[in-house]
Amino acid sequence: MRYLPAHAQHIGARHYQQDSLGLADPEDHAFLAHGGYLAVLCDGMGGMEHGDIASQTAVRAILDAYARKAPEESIPAALERSAREANERVIEAALNLGLKEGVGTTLVAAVLHSGFLYFISVGDSAVFHVRDGLVHMVNRPHVFANLLDQAADRGQISRSEAAQHPERESLTSFIGIHQLEEIDHNLEPWPVSEGDTILLASDGMFKTLDPEEIQACLIGHPQSWPQTLVERTLAQGNPGQDNVTVVSVTFDTGTLGKWDPKSPPSIFHMPQEPAQADKSSSGRAWLLAAGLLLLIAVAFGGLWYFSAR
């Protein structure tokens, strides 16, 4: 039995990368025996300050907290404890930054253990289960749309009012909230089979690609899927494209073979320039010419200055 992780990320058309991800150590066999393999993704809330700090803080807190799981603690209990600890750490980070409005991030985390999936989610990032090329979302997003649809079911508002409400996509729960009550997780194990893949995705992916487009990307070796999904998302050319992050973990007993991509994947960890900034070859040529002129001017001025980030 082995767990095959992969991930891909891009800043999209935004100025900041507010998605963060984390993966457990696949070689820690003593911990895997009782704790399974953990993957986590957090999407910092763009409408709040320092979403990047919130997502990074939450990912680090989840990894640290879950690593303290004892053999006698159940996986669902350890995930909930870890999520609540992440919530406290993000609140603490906001206080340290002096932010009265706080900071926030979504959270999805998945654990594969002995042929079962356990997950926990807060907010609207997604957990997908892929089997035989079919994709199924296993978690429930925490958005105002749920309350609107319930009101429509009771006849309190019309279906069209619920569908067109401007706050329909607003989060009703997130990491960084002072009273964390809305958590989605499974207490009973979710069966996974050999070759099944769990995908974690920020909404920059699944709110850009429709289900048919997502499914069309799931060909070839599963470890290639995150990069394919990110590239397909960027190919839509959405001028307001959100950060996009996809993490995958595939449950394998050794039959899938080694992934040998034809070209190295473009996996990003640090913030990049917005996607549209690299679309113009003439713009790149202008920047190159300007850089050469600057170097000539500096050289003739007798001064050389080098700055490294």
N, C-alpha and C positions, 0 to 999 in steps of 0.2 A: 504494500500500500504506500502511495506517495501523494503529496499535494503539489500541484504544478501552479505556481502563482505567476501572474503577469500584470502589467499596468501601463497605462499611457495617459498623458495629460497635456493640455494646451491652454494658454491664457485666453484664446478666442479673440474677441474684439475689445476686451476690457483693458484697463490700464494696470490692474493689479490681479495677481493670482491669489484667490481666496479659497481654493480647494486644497485639501491636504489628505494624504493617505498614509497608511502604515501597515506593515506585514510582520507577522511573527517569524521566529527563526525555525525554518523547516528541518534543521538538523538537531534541534533540542528534543531528542527522542524521549527522554524521561518525562518532560512536560507534556509532549504530544500524547503520551499514553493516557493521561487523565484530563488534560485541558484542550486537546485538539489543536487545530491550526486556525489562527485568528487573522482576519483581514478587516481593516476599518477604513472608512472614508468619511470626511467631514467637509461640508460646503459652507464657508463663512457667509454670513448674511450681508449682501451688498448694500442694503439700506441702512446698515448700522456701521459705525466707525470700527476700524480695525478688525474686519471680518477675517483677515489673514491670521491675526494673532489668536482669535477665537478658535479657528479650525486647527491650527498647529497645536495650541494648548490642549484641545480636546483629544486629538490623536495621541499625543504623548501621554496624557492622563489615562486613556483607555489601555494603551500598551503596558504602562507601568502597573496599573491596578490589576489587570487581568493576569499579569505575570506572577502576582502574589496568590493566585488561586491555589488552594490546598487540595489534595486528592479527595478529601471528604466533601468539599463544596461542589454543588451541582453546577453545570455549565450555565443554565439559565440564571441561577442566583449570582454567579460570578459576573455575568454580563450586566445584569441590572446594577449590581454594586459598582461596577466599573463606570457605567453610564452616569450614575449619580455622583460619583467622585469627579468625573469629568465636568459635570455641571457646576460643582462647587469650585473647581479650579478655574473655570472660565469666569465665573462671578468674581472670584478673587483677582483675576487678571484685570477685569474691568475696574475694580476698586483701586488697584495699584496704578492704573492709567488715569485715574480721576474722571472716569466717564460716568456721568450721572445716568445716562440712558442705557448703560451696560453694553455688552457685546454679545453676539450670538452666532450659532452655527448649527447646521443640521448634523445628524450622526446616523450612519448605518454601520453595523459591525456583524460579521458572520463568522461562525466557528464550524469547521468540519471535523467530525470525530466519529470514528468507527462506523462509517456508513450513514451518518445522520448530519443534518444541518440544524444549527441553532442560530437565531439572529435576534438583533435588537435594533430598533430605529426610533429616532426622534426627529420630526420635521418631514421634509418631502423628498429626500434622496431615496434611491430605490435599491431593492434587493431582488434580483432575478434568478430563477432556477431554470437552467437550460438542459433539456433532455431530448435526445434524438432530433436536434435542430429546432425544437419547439421552445418558446420562451414564455415563462409564467412569472409575473410579479407576485412575490409572496408577502410583502409588507403593505401596510395601509398608510398613505400620506396623511400628515396632520395639517390639513388646510381648512379654511373657512367654508370651502365647497361642501364639506361633509355636513355642516350645520344647515347650510342653505338647502341642500337636497332633502334633509330630514324635515325641514319646514315645509318644503313643497309636498312631501309625502303626506303631511298632516293637513294639507290644504291651506296653510297659513299664507303662502305666497304661490305665485304661478310657476310653472316649470321654466318659462322664458325668463322670468325675473331671477330665478336661481341661476340659470345658465349665463345670464348677461351681467350679473352683479360685479361691479368693479373690484371688489375685494375678494373675489372667489378664490384666488390663489394665495391669499395671505396665510402665513403660518399661524397655527394655534398652539404649537408646542415647538420648543427648540432648546438646545443646550445653551445655558446662560440665563434661563428664566428662573425667577426666584422660587416659584413653586412648581416643580417638575412633576406633573400628574399624568400627562398623556404620553405613554410609552407603548410601543408596539413590539411584542416579542412572543416567541412560541415557548410554551412550557413543556409541551410534548415534542419529542424529536421528530424532525421532518426527514423522511427517508431519502437518501440519494444513492444512486447506483454508479457502478464503474463507468467512467466517461462523462458523467454529469459535470456541469460547470455552474458555479455560482458567480454572478456578476454583480458588482456594486457600482452604481453610477450616480453622478451628480445630475441635476435636472438640465444642465447645459447639453447633455446628450439626449435624454429621452423626451425632452420637450421640443427638440429640434427634429429628431427622426421619428417617423411613425412606426408602429409595430412591424409592418412589412419590411421597412428599410433596415430595422434592427436585425430582423431574422435573416435578411439577405447577407448580412455581414458575417454570419456565423458559419463560415466554411473554412476548410483547412484545419490546421492544428489549433486547438483552443487557445494556446498562448499567443497566437497572432490576433485574436479577436479584439482586445482592447485598442490596439493601434488602428485596426481597420475601422472600428466604430468611431474613434476620434477623427480619423481622416475623412470618413463619410460625413460626419457632422460638420466639419470645416468646409467641405465641398458644397454644402448648401448655400454658402455665401451670405449668411444672415448678417446684415450690417451691425446688429446689436448682439452678436453671438456671445453668450455667457461663457465663463470658464467651463471647460469640459474635462472630466476625469472618469476613467473606467478602470476598475480593478477586477481581475478574475482569479478564481481558484478552481482547479479541476481535480476531481477525485479519480485517481488512476492506480491500477494495480500492476502497471508495467507494460501494458499492451499498446499505449499510444505512441511510444517511441519518443526520441529526442526531437525537440523543435529546432529546425535548422533553416531559419529564414534566409531568403536570397539576398536581402539587404538588411543592415542593422536597423532596428526599430528606433523611431524618434521619440524617446521617452524623456519627458521633462520633469524636473523636480523644482527648479527655481523659476521665478516669474520670467516670462519671455515678453518680447515686443508683441503688440497686438497683431493678429493674423494678417489684417489688411495692410500692414506697414511694409510687407515684403512682396506686394503684388506688382510693383512697377519696376521694370528693369532700367528704365531711364532714370528713376529716382536713385537706384543703386549706383548707376554710373556717375550721377551728379555728386553723390556723397564721396565716391572714390576720388574723383577729380579734386574736390574740395580738400580732402585729406592730403593728397599729394602736394597741393599748393601750400598747405599749412606746413608740411614737413620741410619744403624747400625754403619757405620764409624763415622758419625757426633755425634751419641749418646755417643760412647766410647771416642770421643775427648772432651767431656764435653761442646759442643757448640750446641745450637739449633737455627736455623735460619729459619724464615718463611717469605715468600714473597707472597703477594696477589696482583693479578692484578685487 
